[in-house]
Amino acid sequence: MGQRHAVIESDPLNANARGQIGIVLSWARQTADAVTEARRGVELDPNAFYPQWALLHALVLGAPLAALAAGAPILARCGLHP
């Protein structure tokens, strides 16, 4: 994940990059770090879909009960839930 730092250093305000890093960390079962990266992406751009999806993905894998609570609001922010 050394490349992760290079991506963040080259464009620290890129919300989608944070989301992508969150997905990769989720796949590596580093869910706490995945949640952190995805949340940072959401903070950087609350309207971007990818960081929102990455956050939900990380929560499903690492904290299923938190994912249940966060799921509907995340989907609503993305226009995917009434």
C-alpha positions in Angstrom: 0.0 0.0 0.0 3.0 2.3 -0.4 1.3 3.7 -3.5 -1.5 4.8 -1.3 0.7 7.5 0.2 1.9 8.6 -3.2 -1.6 9.1 -4.5 -2.6 11.0 -1.4 0.5 13.2 -1.5 0.0 14.0 -5.2 -3.7 15.0 -4.8 -4.7 15.2 -1.1 -8.1 16.6 -1.9 -9.2 13.8 -4.3 -12.3 12.3 -2.7 -12.6 9.5 -5.2 -9.0 8.4 -4.6 -9.8 8.2 -0.9 -12.8 6.0 -1.8 -10.7 3.8 -4.0 -8.1 3.4 -1.3 -11.0 2.5 1.1 -12.2 -0.2 -1.3 -8.7 -1.7 -1.6 -8.2 -1.7 2.2 -11.6 -3.4 2.6 -10.6 -6.2 0.2 -7.4 -6.5 2.3 -9.7 -6.8 5.4 -8.2 -3.7 6.9 -11.6 -2.4 7.5 -10.8 0.2 10.2 -8.4 1.9 7.8 -10.9 1.5 5.0 -13.6 3.3 7.0 -11.1 6.1 7.8 -10.1 6.6 4.2 -13.7 6.5 2.9 -14.9 8.9 5.6 -12.2 11.3 4.6 -13.4 11.0 1.0 -16.9 11.8 2.1 -15.7 14.8 4.1 -13.8 16.1 1.0 -16.8 15.8 -1.3 -20.1 14.9 0.3 -21.8 14.7 -3.1 -19.4 12.2 -4.6 -20.9 8.7 -5.0 -17.7 6.6 -4.8 -16.5 7.6 -1.3 -20.1 7.1 0.0 -20.2 3.6 -1.6 -16.7 2.8 -0.3 -17.8 3.8 3.2 -20.8 1.6 3.1 -18.7 -1.3 1.7 -16.1 -0.9 4.5 -18.8 -0.8 7.1 -20.5 -3.9 5.8 -17.3 -5.9 6.0 -16.0 -4.5 9.3 -19.0 -3.3 11.3 -22.2 -4.8 9.9 -24.5 -3.2 12.6 -23.0 0.2 11.8 -23.6 -0.5 8.1 -27.3 -1.1 8.8 -27.6 2.2 10.6 -25.6 4.1 8.0 -27.0 2.4 4.9 -30.2 4.3 4.3 -28.7 7.8 4.9 -25.8 7.0 2.6 -28.0 5.7 -0.2 -30.3 8.7 0.2 -27.4 11.1 -0.1 -26.5 9.3 -3.4 -30.1 9.5 -4.6 -30.5 5.7 -4.5 -33.0 5.4 -1.7 -36.3 7.3 -1.3 
